[in-house]
């Protein structure tokens, strides 16, 4: 029987996710809340075996080979893609990929 947690406590899933491998484009797929979510890790970590730890508000990705943090993501159940908070936002910080200003 699970123990009750005080309000505001951070809970971590009782079991870490299985070991995954970052795909050739630097992305991972995670099923959370019965939906698939895509985690941007970075191409420099392509084909790296990783361990995914899911807490109440963040997802942490740790390299299995170098045992270092390679990704941290804020959980937003309404979005399919969760950006790596360890990296700079890219060419257009603050703009959505689907923003009308970026469409040609």
TORKOL-4160 file (C-alpha; in steps of 0.2 Angstrom, whole numbers, padded with zeros to 4 digits, m for minus):
104
<pt num="1" X="0000" Y="0000" Z="0000"/>
<pt num="2" X="0008" Y="0017" Z="m0005"/>
<pt num="3" X="0012" Y="0029" Z="0008"/>
<pt num="4" X="0003" Y="0046" Z="0008"/>
<pt num="5" X="0015" Y="0061" Z="0003"/>
<pt num="6" X="0014" Y="0078" Z="0011"/>
<pt num="7" X="0007" Y="0092" Z="m0001"/>
<pt num="8" X="0020" Y="0099" Z="m0013"/>
<pt num="9" X="0031" Y="0084" Z="m0011"/>
<pt num="10" X="0040" Y="0079" Z="m0027"/>
<pt num="11" X="0037" Y="0061" Z="m0031"/>
<pt num="12" X="0048" Y="0050" Z="m0042"/>
<pt num="13" X="0041" Y="0035" Z="m0051"/>
<pt num="14" X="0045" Y="0019" Z="m0041"/>
<pt num="15" X="0054" Y="0012" Z="m0056"/>
<pt num="16" X="0065" Y="0021" Z="m0068"/>
<pt num="17" X="0060" Y="0018" Z="m0086"/>
<pt num="18" X="0069" Y="0005" Z="m0096"/>
<pt num="19" X="0085" Y="0009" Z="m0105"/>
<pt num="20" X="0082" Y="0018" Z="m0121"/>
<pt num="21" X="0093" Y="0023" Z="m0136"/>
<pt num="22" X="0093" Y="0041" Z="m0143"/>
<pt num="23" X="0088" Y="0040" Z="m0161"/>
<pt num="24" X="0099" Y="0046" Z="m0176"/>
<pt num="25" X="0090" Y="0063" Z="m0175"/>
<pt num="26" X="0094" Y="0066" Z="m0156"/>
<pt num="27" X="0076" Y="0062" Z="m0150"/>
<pt num="28" X="0067" Y="0050" Z="m0138"/>
<pt num="29" X="0049" Y="0045" Z="m0137"/>
<pt num="30" X="0041" Y="0043" Z="m0120"/>
<pt num="31" X="0024" Y="0037" Z="m0116"/>
<pt num="32" X="0017" Y="0048" Z="m0102"/>
<pt num="33" X="m0001" Y="0049" Z="m0096"/>
<pt num="34" X="m0006" Y="0036" Z="m0110"/>
<pt num="35" X="0001" Y="0048" Z="m0124"/>
<pt num="36" X="0017" Y="0048" Z="m0133"/>
<pt num="37" X="0028" Y="0063" Z="m0130"/>
<pt num="38" X="0044" Y="0067" Z="m0140"/>
<pt num="39" X="0060" Y="0073" Z="m0130"/>
<pt num="40" X="0073" Y="0083" Z="m0139"/>
<pt num="41" X="0090" Y="0078" Z="m0133"/>
<pt num="42" X="0102" Y="0084" Z="m0147"/>
<pt num="43" X="0110" Y="0076" Z="m0162"/>
<pt num="44" X="0127" Y="0075" Z="m0153"/>
<pt num="45" X="0119" Y="0061" Z="m0142"/>
<pt num="46" X="0113" Y="0051" Z="m0156"/>
<pt num="47" X="0114" Y="0032" Z="m0153"/>
<pt num="48" X="0118" Y="0035" Z="m0134"/>
<pt num="49" X="0110" Y="0022" Z="m0122"/>
<pt num="50" X="0101" Y="0032" Z="m0109"/>
<pt num="51" X="0091" Y="0030" Z="m0093"/>
<pt num="52" X="0075" Y="0041" Z="m0091"/>
<pt num="53" X="0069" Y="0046" Z="m0074"/>
<pt num="54" X="0051" Y="0053" Z="m0072"/>
<pt num="55" X="0046" Y="0064" Z="m0058"/>
<pt num="56" X="0030" Y="0074" Z="m0055"/>
<pt num="57" X="0036" Y="0090" Z="m0065"/>
<pt num="58" X="0052" Y="0085" Z="m0074"/>
<pt num="59" X="0059" Y="0071" Z="m0085"/>
<pt num="60" X="0078" Y="0068" Z="m0083"/>
<pt num="61" X="0089" Y="0059" Z="m0095"/>
<pt num="62" X="0105" Y="0052" Z="m0090"/>
<pt num="63" X="0118" Y="0044" Z="m0101"/>
<pt num="64" X="0122" Y="0026" Z="m0097"/>
<pt num="65" X="0139" Y="0026" Z="m0104"/>
<pt num="66" X="0146" Y="0042" Z="m0097"/>
<pt num="67" X="0134" Y="0043" Z="m0082"/>
<pt num="68" X="0131" Y="0062" Z="m0084"/>
<pt num="69" X="0115" Y="0072" Z="m0087"/>
<pt num="70" X="0111" Y="0075" Z="m0105"/>
<pt num="71" X="0093" Y="0081" Z="m0104"/>
<pt num="72" X="0080" Y="0089" Z="m0092"/>
<pt num="73" X="0062" Y="0092" Z="m0098"/>
<pt num="74" X="0047" Y="0101" Z="m0090"/>
<pt num="75" X="0032" Y="0090" Z="m0091"/>
<pt num="76" X="0018" Y="0098" Z="m0101"/>
<pt num="77" X="0004" Y="0085" Z="m0104"/>
<pt num="78" X="m0004" Y="0096" Z="m0117"/>
<pt num="79" X="0011" Y="0097" Z="m0128"/>
<pt num="80" X="0018" Y="0082" Z="m0139"/>
<pt num="81" X="0036" Y="0089" Z="m0139"/>
<pt num="82" X="0046" Y="0093" Z="m0124"/>
<pt num="83" X="0062" Y="0104" Z="m0127"/>
<pt num="84" X="0078" Y="0100" Z="m0118"/>
<pt num="85" X="0080" Y="0113" Z="m0104"/>
<pt num="86" X="0099" Y="0110" Z="m0104"/>
<pt num="87" X="0101" Y="0117" Z="m0122"/>
<pt num="88" X="0099" Y="0135" Z="m0129"/>
<pt num="89" X="0082" Y="0137" Z="m0138"/>
<pt num="90" X="0089" Y="0138" Z="m0156"/>
<pt num="91" X="0088" Y="0150" Z="m0170"/>
<pt num="92" X="0071" Y="0158" Z="m0165"/>
<pt num="93" X="0070" Y="0158" Z="m0146"/>
<pt num="94" X="0053" Y="0162" Z="m0140"/>
<pt num="95" X="0044" Y="0158" Z="m0156"/>
<pt num="96" X="0034" Y="0142" Z="m0159"/>
<pt num="97" X="0038" Y="0131" Z="m0174"/>
<pt num="98" X="0020" Y="0133" Z="m0180"/>
<pt num="99" X="0020" Y="0152" Z="m0178"/>
<pt num="100" X="0013" Y="0160" Z="m0193"/>
<pt num="101" X="0028" Y="0172" Z="m0195"/>
<pt num="102" X="0039" Y="0157" Z="m0198"/>
<pt num="103" X="0028" Y="0150" Z="m0212"/>
<pt num="104" X="0033" Y="0153" Z="m0230"/>
